[in-house]
Amino acid sequence: MADSTAIEPGFHAIHANHLEDLRRAVVYICRQNPMPPLQSETFLVQSNGIAQWLKLALAEKRTEDGVEGG
């Protein structure tokens, strides 16, 4: 039986009015659907600063209550 929460491979566009909402969505999706080891994932962002901010968010440990900081 296939997992109904699994995300299909391909292009996904996620929209939000606030960067923190986008960050939270990306972190949640990546943690719920991890890639196999040594497989790369590509994110398109508007600047190097946003790319670094997103990398730091993805590298953060989860908090005890599961709530992500902004």
N, CA, C and O atoms as a DFTB+ gen file, in Angstrom:
280 C
 N C O
     1  1       0.843      -1.174       0.000
     2  2       0.000       0.000       0.000
     3  2       0.891       1.241       0.000
     4  3       1.809       1.340       0.814
     5  1       0.635       2.169      -0.887
     6  2       1.443       3.378      -1.012
     7  2       1.117       4.361       0.106
     8  3      -0.018       4.439       0.576
     9  1       2.128       5.104       0.517
    10  2       1.947       6.126       1.543
    11  2       1.223       7.319       0.932
    12  3       1.711       7.910      -0.031
    13  1       0.069       7.680       1.478
    14  2      -0.739       8.757       0.899
    15  2      -0.139      10.136       1.148
    16  3      -0.543      11.106       0.507
    17  1       0.829      10.241       2.081
    18  2       1.444      11.536       2.355
    19  2       2.723      11.754       1.561
    20  3       3.311      12.833       1.635
    21  1       3.164      10.765       0.811
    22  2       4.403      10.901       0.044
    23  2       4.216      11.917      -1.075
    24  3       3.153      11.997      -1.691
    25  1       5.253      12.679      -1.324
    26  2       5.225      13.684      -2.382
    27  2       5.867      13.092      -3.622
    28  3       6.936      12.486      -3.553
    29  1       5.210      13.270      -4.750
    30  2       5.736      12.773      -6.018
    31  2       6.956      13.589      -6.435
    32  3       6.987      14.800      -6.217
    33  1       7.966      12.945      -7.034
    34  2       9.122      13.687      -7.528
    35  2       8.710      14.635      -8.644
    36  3       7.750      14.373      -9.368
    37  1       9.430      15.721      -8.779
    38  2       9.148      16.675      -9.843
    39  2       9.229      18.097      -9.345
    40  3       9.788      18.359      -8.280
    41  1       8.678      19.012     -10.105
    42  2       8.695      20.438      -9.775
    43  2       7.506      20.778      -8.894
    44  3       6.371      20.407      -9.193
    45  1       7.772      21.485      -7.810
    46  2       6.714      21.931      -6.905
    47  2       6.895      23.422      -6.661
    48  3       7.992      23.864      -6.319
    49  1       5.852      24.187      -6.830
    50  2       5.885      25.621      -6.539
    51  2       5.056      25.873      -5.291
    52  3       3.879      25.517      -5.236
    53  1       5.671      26.487      -4.294
    54  2       4.991      26.784      -3.040
    55  2       4.942      28.299      -2.904
    56  3       5.972      28.965      -3.007
    57  1       3.770      28.839      -2.678
    58  2       3.577      30.287      -2.594
    59  2       3.131      30.678      -1.191
    60  3       2.393      29.944      -0.534
    61  1       3.590      31.844      -0.742
    62  2       3.143      32.408       0.533
    63  2       3.438      33.896       0.531
    64  3       4.273      34.371      -0.239
    65  1       2.755      34.626       1.387
    66  2       2.971      36.068       1.490
    67  2       4.147      36.423       2.391
    68  3       4.676      37.531       2.308
    69  1       4.557      35.503       3.243
    70  2       5.641      35.767       4.185
    71  2       6.731      34.717       4.024
    72  3       6.438      33.530       3.882
    73  1       7.992      35.153       4.045
    74  2       9.113      34.223       3.894
    75  2       9.144      33.178       5.003
    76  3       9.519      32.031       4.763
    77  1       8.755      33.566       6.210
    78  2       8.762      32.616       7.322
    79  2       7.786      31.468       7.070
    80  3       8.056      30.329       7.452
    81  1       6.649      31.763       6.427
    82  2       5.685      30.712       6.095
    83  2       6.264      29.756       5.057
    84  3       6.069      28.544       5.147
    85  1       6.975      30.303       4.073
    86  2       7.619      29.453       3.066
    87  2       8.690      28.580       3.704
    88  3       8.788      27.388       3.414
    89  1       9.490      29.184       4.573
    90  2      10.546      28.437       5.261
    91  2       9.947      27.286       6.061
    92  3      10.425      26.154       5.992
    93  1       8.907      27.587       6.812
    94  2       8.258      26.565       7.639
    95  2       7.706      25.433       6.775
    96  3       7.817      24.264       7.142
    97  1       7.112      25.773       5.632
    98  2       6.555      24.761       4.727
    99  2       7.655      23.886       4.141
   100  3       7.511      22.664       4.084
   101  1       8.751      24.499       3.706
   102  2       9.855      23.732       3.114
   103  2      10.479      22.801       4.146
   104  3      10.732      21.633       3.855
   105  1      10.726      23.308       5.345
   106  2      11.315      22.476       6.396
   107  2      10.383      21.312       6.724
   108  3      10.842      20.179       6.868
   109  1       9.094      21.573       6.842
   110  2       8.125      20.518       7.152
   111  2       8.111      19.449       6.056
   112  3       8.172      18.254       6.344
   113  1       8.032      19.885       4.813
   114  2       7.980      18.933       3.693
   115  2       9.254      18.098       3.627
   116  3       9.192      16.885       3.424
   117  1      10.393      18.731       3.794
   118  2      11.666      18.005       3.719
   119  2      11.810      16.997       4.853
   120  3      12.376      15.921       4.661
   121  1      11.306      17.335       6.020
   122  2      11.412      16.406       7.149
   123  2      10.387      15.280       7.066
   124  3      10.642      14.175       7.545
   125  1       9.239      15.546       6.466
   126  2       8.220      14.510       6.323
   127  2       8.534      13.550       5.177
   128  3       8.114      12.393       5.201
   129  1       9.265      14.026       4.182
   130  2       9.582      13.228       2.991
   131  2      11.072      13.315       2.690
   132  3      11.466      13.927       1.697
   133  1      11.916      12.704       3.541
   134  2      13.363      12.836       3.337
   135  2      13.837      12.142       2.058
   136  3      13.290      11.121       1.641
   137  1      14.861      12.724       1.456
   138  2      15.470      12.147       0.260
   139  2      16.376      10.990       0.677
   140  3      16.873      10.968       1.803
   141  1      16.594      10.029      -0.222
   142  2      17.562       8.969       0.070
   143  2      18.964       9.566       0.226
   144  3      19.241      10.636      -0.316
   145  1      19.847       8.888       0.957
   146  2      21.211       9.395       1.121
   147  2      21.892       9.605      -0.231
   148  3      21.682       8.837      -1.171
   149  1      22.693      10.634      -0.313
   150  2      23.491      10.996      -1.488
   151  2      22.668      11.465      -2.679
   152  3      23.227      11.660      -3.759
   153  1      21.378      11.650      -2.526
   154  2      20.556      12.188      -3.608
   155  2      20.369      13.683      -3.353
   156  3      20.079      14.095      -2.230
   157  1      20.537      14.488      -4.393
   158  2      20.472      15.940      -4.205
   159  2      19.070      16.481      -4.463
   160  3      18.261      15.890      -5.178
   161  1      18.825      17.625      -3.850
   162  2      17.562      18.330      -4.002
   163  2      17.908      19.756      -4.418
   164  3      18.920      20.293      -3.967
   165  1      17.097      20.378      -5.262
   166  2      17.379      21.732      -5.732
   167  2      16.249      22.666      -5.330
   168  3      15.073      22.361      -5.528
   169  1      16.620      23.813      -4.761
   170  2      15.668      24.853      -4.398
   171  2      16.039      26.110      -5.169
   172  3      17.213      26.476      -5.228
   173  1      15.063      26.767      -5.754
   174  2      15.288      28.048      -6.416
   175  2      14.820      29.157      -5.487
   176  3      13.658      29.198      -5.083
   177  1      15.739      30.054      -5.156
   178  2      15.415      31.180      -4.285
   179  2      15.899      32.464      -4.941
   180  3      16.665      32.424      -5.904
   181  1      15.452      33.606      -4.421
   182  2      15.710      34.876      -5.093
   183  2      17.105      35.439      -4.877
   184  3      17.553      36.270      -5.667
   185  1      17.811      35.007      -3.823
   186  2      19.134      35.577      -3.567
   187  2      19.992      34.602      -2.774
   188  3      19.496      33.618      -2.225
   189  1      21.301      34.896      -2.723
   190  2      22.216      34.070      -1.938
   191  2      21.901      34.162      -0.447
   192  3      22.078      33.191       0.290
   193  1      21.438      35.322      -0.007
   194  2      21.079      35.487       1.400
   195  2      19.915      34.597       1.799
   196  3      19.945      33.977       2.862
   197  1      18.901      34.526       0.967
   198  2      17.753      33.651       1.225
   199  2      18.198      32.194       1.176
   200  3      17.726      31.376       1.966
   201  1      19.100      31.863       0.259
   202  2      19.610      30.489       0.168
   203  2      20.315      30.097       1.463
   204  3      20.102      28.998       1.975
   205  1      21.150      30.983       1.993
   206  2      21.861      30.699       3.240
   207  2      20.879      30.566       4.398
   208  3      21.031      29.674       5.233
   209  1      19.884      31.431       4.461
   210  2      18.860      31.397       5.507
   211  2      18.113      30.069       5.476
   212  3      17.840      29.482       6.522
   213  1      17.781      29.593       4.265
   214  2      17.070      28.326       4.125
   215  2      17.967      27.150       4.507
   216  3      17.505      26.204       5.146
   217  1      19.247      27.197       4.122
   218  2      20.190      26.136       4.504
   219  2      20.294      26.025       6.017
   220  3      20.299      24.922       6.564
   221  1      20.376      27.162       6.692
   222  2      20.445      27.150       8.153
   223  2      19.175      26.565       8.763
   224  3      19.241      25.820       9.740
   225  1      18.037      26.897       8.197
   226  2      16.764      26.373       8.702
   227  2      16.700      24.859       8.534
   228  3      16.236      24.153       9.429
   229  1      17.163      24.361       7.394
   230  2      17.127      22.919       7.147
   231  2      18.132      22.173       8.025
   232  3      17.946      20.991       8.313
   233  1      19.195      22.859       8.449
   234  2      20.218      22.221       9.277
   235  2      19.882      22.249      10.764
   236  3      20.491      21.519      11.545
   237  1      18.916      23.086      11.167
   238  2      18.552      23.197      12.582
   239  2      17.987      21.896      13.117
   240  3      17.321      21.140      12.409
   241  1      18.274      21.656      14.394
   242  2      17.644      20.522      15.065
   243  2      16.194      20.874      15.344
   244  3      15.845      22.045      15.494
   245  1      15.357      19.857      15.412
   246  2      13.951      20.077      15.773
   247  2      13.878      20.464      17.236
   248  3      14.670      19.997      18.054
   249  1      12.915      21.328      17.563
   250  2      12.714      21.704      18.956
   251  2      11.874      20.634      19.640
   252  3      11.247      19.809      18.977
   253  1      11.864      20.653      20.947
   254  2      11.143      19.636      21.714
   255  2       9.650      19.619      21.410
   256  3       9.049      18.549      21.309
   257  1       9.049      20.793      21.263
   258  2       7.606      20.846      21.028
   259  2       7.250      20.773      19.548
   260  3       6.072      20.795      19.192
   261  1       8.264      20.687      18.680
   262  2       8.007      20.555      17.256
   263  2       7.747      21.867      16.544
   264  3       7.543      21.882      15.330
   265  1       7.752      22.978      17.286
   266  2       7.503      24.283      16.682
   267  2       8.821      24.842      16.174
   268  3       9.812      24.879      16.903
   269  1       8.827      25.275      14.924
   270  2      10.036      25.810      14.317
   271  2      10.135      27.301      14.586
   272  3       9.132      28.014      14.577
   273  1      11.350      27.762      14.826
   274  2      11.573      29.199      14.981
   275  2      11.631      29.876      13.632
   276  3      11.749      29.194      12.614
   277  1      11.551      31.200      13.589
   278  2      11.549      31.932      12.342
   279  2      12.789      32.688      12.159
   280  3      12.953      33.369      11.147
